[in-house]
């Protein structure tokens, strides 16, 4: 029997106390927490689950001085909680904390602006100041996650309420993980190790690329970590500036059969208890080009530079500069970030697709990339970081790295396998 780590009632109370402090610090009557729908896999933004410990995709109301209440978007969420209680699961919410509607309405209506406004009015909050999580910028959501129609209904039906974004305060308050949350990250990191090992073992010339991809996803699930799909790129002959899910998952075409000289590049996203780790894996098939070897050496030096630089009190920008040096010295560039924060993802280093390095790219116009965000963030113990050192020389790319936890005196690495390029 596998001894899976759990989150205790102490962790629940810690998070509810965090919400109360946020309410009091801003002089709010309540918090309204809008969670990202779960239909596309593990949500990038699941602040609802942070306070409920329950299924994602809901909206949470936390009145001042009261425990959270969950708007259940469909009756199926209620059924799931009912069965969990019947089984004796350690749920964070009581049945009375669910906000439901008795009528048959369109699916998801309970997370719509009209129903939320109606419930807020019933609770005497129609003229109050309410902090909203989900309205401000978050990872991959520069304009927030609340749909325009929901926001319009909410504001039109509550014209006398003051709704203010508090996403930045929420993110700042949750960056440093508790001891229990760090245990989840370590567990998730082990799942990432299992994924890496499975992909390495399954990769060989003559094998279709979907075989090692499936092996990695299966290993994640066997380890008890969810995975909504990972990046998996095969660079024919070691050359590619592509990054994303396998082409055959969105375009009707067969998977590539691996051949000598190919390089498999993967970015893995195991999630356990809504805490995520990431692993960057490069596997070279057969003989490698000297350019690939040089890119690997630069990426590995960049990883070592990060480990040497990370400690409490250092800024995120300082770590980025340290990681950049080996890549620049090799004459390379980085397609994806060298490093970003995790749990939450709110700071990342710059990256791009320079036309002068890949001339044919200019047919698309000036592509550009993204600049560093969060450079002035000061690292503290309990933060988690995804190290993703990658170096591109011409079109030859190597991407390695794993997840680390900032400790009181340095850094804890939760991954070992993806720290170097592997050869099979």
Secondary structure as the mmCIF struct_conf table of DSSP 4:
data_model
#
loop_
_struct_conf.conf_type_id
_struct_conf.id
_struct_conf.beg_label_comp_id
_struct_conf.beg_label_asym_id
_struct_conf.beg_label_seq_id
_struct_conf.end_label_comp_id
_struct_conf.end_label_asym_id
_struct_conf.end_label_seq_id
HELX_RH_AL_P HELX_RH_AL_P1 UNK A 9 UNK A 26
TURN_TY1_P TURN_TY1_P1 UNK A 27 UNK A 27
BEND BEND1 UNK A 29 UNK A 29
STRN STRN1 UNK A 30 UNK A 34
HELX_LH_PP_P HELX_LH_PP_P1 UNK A 35 UNK A 37
BEND BEND2 UNK A 38 UNK A 38
TURN_TY1_P TURN_TY1_P2 UNK A 39 UNK A 40
BEND BEND3 UNK A 41 UNK A 42
BEND BEND4 UNK A 44 UNK A 44
HELX_RH_AL_P HELX_RH_AL_P2 UNK A 47 UNK A 52
BEND BEND5 UNK A 54 UNK A 54
BEND BEND6 UNK A 56 UNK A 57
STRN STRN2 UNK A 59 UNK A 63
TURN_TY1_P TURN_TY1_P3 UNK A 64 UNK A 65
BEND BEND7 UNK A 66 UNK A 66
STRN STRN3 UNK A 69 UNK A 71
BEND BEND8 UNK A 73 UNK A 74
HELX_RH_AL_P HELX_RH_AL_P3 UNK A 75 UNK A 87
TURN_TY1_P TURN_TY1_P4 UNK A 88 UNK A 88
BEND BEND9 UNK A 92 UNK A 93
HELX_RH_3T_P HELX_RH_3T_P1 UNK A 95 UNK A 97
STRN STRN4 UNK A 98 UNK A 99
BEND BEND10 UNK A 102 UNK A 103
TURN_TY1_P TURN_TY1_P5 UNK A 107 UNK A 108
HELX_RH_3T_P HELX_RH_3T_P2 UNK A 109 UNK A 111
BEND BEND11 UNK A 112 UNK A 112
HELX_RH_AL_P HELX_RH_AL_P4 UNK A 113 UNK A 122
TURN_TY1_P TURN_TY1_P6 UNK A 123 UNK A 124
TURN_TY1_P TURN_TY1_P7 UNK A 126 UNK A 127
BEND BEND12 UNK A 128 UNK A 128
STRN STRN5 UNK A 129 UNK A 133
BEND BEND13 UNK A 134 UNK A 136
STRN STRN6 UNK A 138 UNK A 138
TURN_TY1_P TURN_TY1_P8 UNK A 139 UNK A 140
STRN STRN7 UNK A 141 UNK A 141
TURN_TY1_P TURN_TY1_P9 UNK A 142 UNK A 143
BEND BEND14 UNK A 145 UNK A 146
HELX_RH_AL_P HELX_RH_AL_P5 UNK A 148 UNK A 157
TURN_TY1_P TURN_TY1_P10 UNK A 159 UNK A 160
STRN STRN8 UNK A 162 UNK A 165
HELX_RH_AL_P HELX_RH_AL_P6 UNK A 167 UNK A 174
BEND BEND15 UNK A 175 UNK A 176
HELX_RH_AL_P HELX_RH_AL_P7 UNK A 179 UNK A 202
TURN_TY1_P TURN_TY1_P11 UNK A 205 UNK A 206
BEND BEND16 UNK A 207 UNK A 207
STRN STRN9 UNK A 208 UNK A 208
HELX_RH_AL_P HELX_RH_AL_P8 UNK A 209 UNK A 222
TURN_TY1_P TURN_TY1_P12 UNK A 223 UNK A 224
STRN STRN10 UNK A 226 UNK A 226
BEND BEND17 UNK A 228 UNK A 228
STRN STRN11 UNK A 231 UNK A 235
HELX_RH_3T_P HELX_RH_3T_P3 UNK A 236 UNK A 238
STRN STRN12 UNK A 239 UNK A 239
BEND BEND18 UNK A 244 UNK A 245
HELX_RH_3T_P HELX_RH_3T_P4 UNK A 247 UNK A 249
TURN_TY1_P TURN_TY1_P13 UNK A 250 UNK A 250
BEND BEND19 UNK A 251 UNK A 252
HELX_LH_PP_P HELX_LH_PP_P2 UNK A 254 UNK A 256
STRN STRN13 UNK A 257 UNK A 257
HELX_LH_PP_P HELX_LH_PP_P3 UNK A 258 UNK A 258
TURN_TY1_P TURN_TY1_P14 UNK A 260 UNK A 261
STRN STRN14 UNK A 263 UNK A 268
STRN STRN15 UNK A 271 UNK A 272
TURN_TY1_P TURN_TY1_P15 UNK A 273 UNK A 274
STRN STRN16 UNK A 275 UNK A 276
STRN STRN17 UNK A 279 UNK A 284
BEND BEND20 UNK A 286 UNK A 287
HELX_RH_AL_P HELX_RH_AL_P9 UNK A 290 UNK A 309
TURN_TY1_P TURN_TY1_P16 UNK A 312 UNK A 313
STRN STRN18 UNK A 315 UNK A 315
HELX_RH_AL_P HELX_RH_AL_P10 UNK A 316 UNK A 329
TURN_TY1_P TURN_TY1_P17 UNK A 330 UNK A 331
STRN STRN19 UNK A 333 UNK A 333
BEND BEND21 UNK A 335 UNK A 336
BEND BEND22 UNK A 338 UNK A 338
STRN STRN20 UNK A 339 UNK A 342
BEND BEND23 UNK A 343 UNK A 344
STRN STRN21 UNK A 348 UNK A 348
STRN STRN22 UNK A 351 UNK A 352
TURN_TY1_P TURN_TY1_P18 UNK A 355 UNK A 357
BEND BEND24 UNK A 358 UNK A 358
HELX_RH_3T_P HELX_RH_3T_P5 UNK A 359 UNK A 364
STRN STRN23 UNK A 369 UNK A 370
STRN STRN24 UNK A 373 UNK A 373
TURN_TY1_P TURN_TY1_P19 UNK A 375 UNK A 376
HELX_LH_PP_P HELX_LH_PP_P4 UNK A 377 UNK A 377
STRN STRN25 UNK A 378 UNK A 378
HELX_LH_PP_P HELX_LH_PP_P5 UNK A 379 UNK A 379
TURN_TY1_P TURN_TY1_P20 UNK A 381 UNK A 382
STRN STRN26 UNK A 384 UNK A 387
STRN STRN27 UNK A 390 UNK A 393
TURN_TY1_P TURN_TY1_P21 UNK A 394 UNK A 395
STRN STRN28 UNK A 396 UNK A 399
STRN STRN29 UNK A 401 UNK A 401
STRN STRN30 UNK A 403 UNK A 406
BEND BEND25 UNK A 408 UNK A 410
STRN STRN31 UNK A 411 UNK A 413
HELX_RH_3T_P HELX_RH_3T_P6 UNK A 417 UNK A 419
BEND BEND26 UNK A 420 UNK A 420
STRN STRN32 UNK A 422 UNK A 423
#
